[in-house]
Amino acid sequence: MEHLILVVEDDQGLREAINIYLKSQQYKTVLAENGMEGLQQLDKLGDQVHLAIVDLMMPVMDGLTMIQEVRKRYDFPIIILSARSEEVDKINGLTMGADDYLTKPFSSMELLARVNAALRRYDRFLEMKTTGVDDKKAELLVNRGLELNTLTKEVRVDGKEVHLTPKEFLILELLMRNPGLVFSAAEIYESIWKEDALSTETITVHIRKLREKIEENPKKPVYLQVVWGLGYKLRRD
């Protein structure tokens, strides 16, 4: 599959460098200088875009606002670019639906590794969603009022459909396939991202976001529970 990547970065030098890195791997690119321009590009391209690389601090429209708008319409992966001083914004970006982040400065190899991994996961998600092809038998996983359909990629809580991002879906599927088993944040990361867990911060954010979507009261979760000092589990039905 030919992939199109949207790069949203106000620093012209960095934007062009990223463009060169991606084109060296035969990716198609479209560039934008700020979040508003990024959304305008999406209005033109729609589902042709397979991944977005978004800086946080930009004029006109910042990255956080753009990510929030993107997630109202699209499921493709988003990689945040952040400076070390933007720690809180990075967490907010992950909470709003970004999938990964890179802290500036970063190497071309690190960027391409993150891009390649994100696109592999997204390709598999799209294939499973559109054709139902998977190495596991498609089935309906049920835990009390929580239902996950591995074929249609639908999740319902008490009959009401819940919209999850691709990685939220995969994390929930992992836990629902293994009710009662405790997974550390590192184990979840390595299972879903298919790479070593250099940081588990993103898992903490994704778990919190999942709770907000599937729990009636996220502060008193019925399904997704923390085992302090060990990790997370889906309560056994």
Number of C-alpha atoms within 10 A of each C-alpha: 4 8 14 19 23 23 24 28 27 20 13 11 10 12 18 14 13 20 19 15 16 20 13 11 10 12 14 15 18 16 20 19 20 24 28 19 16 24 20 12 16 18 10 9 13 13 13 13 19 20 21 24 25 31 27 26 19 18 13 10 17 19 27 25 14 22 25 15 14 21 16 9 11 15 20 23 25 25 24 24 24 21 15 12 9 14 12 9 17 26 16 14 27 24 20 20 25 29 22 20 21 20 14 10 11 10 11 13 10 11 18 16 12 16 20 13 13 22 17 12 18 19 15 13 20 16 13 18 16 11 10 17 16 14 7 9 10 15 11 14 15 16 16 13 13 19 21 22 15 22 18 15 21 16 23 16 18 10 10 12 14 15 16 19 18 18 22 20 18 20 18 21 18 17 20 23 13 15 16 15 15 19 20 18 20 18 17 21 21 15 16 15 18 14 13 11 16 9 10 15 15 19 22 16 19 22 20 15 19 22 20 14 16 25 16 13 11 17 10 11 16 15 22 23 18 16 12 7 7 11 17 21 22 23 20 13 10
